[in-house]
């Protein structure tokens, strides 16, 4: 029996890296992980979605969508959310195999 890696399965059933379908999938996974992080920190801070929304300047519904990974947020909104949660966020960018770091 052949064993497949996760990347092989993604390539076969979603599409190779760089294809629109694969990029959409990876983005959705990233948003789900980001949403889980927002929910975890919000709860650690004993804040409701409504309270966090007020701190950020958005509606409770937008916080809910972010936490559930159902919303594509701007970097500005993500930074505001984590700032309101008094948490740091870092973005790692690689250009021509050189890592850049944004805080």
Beta strands, then each sheet from edge to edge (+ up, - down):
strand 1: 91-95
strand 2: 98-102
sheet 1: 1+ 2-
end
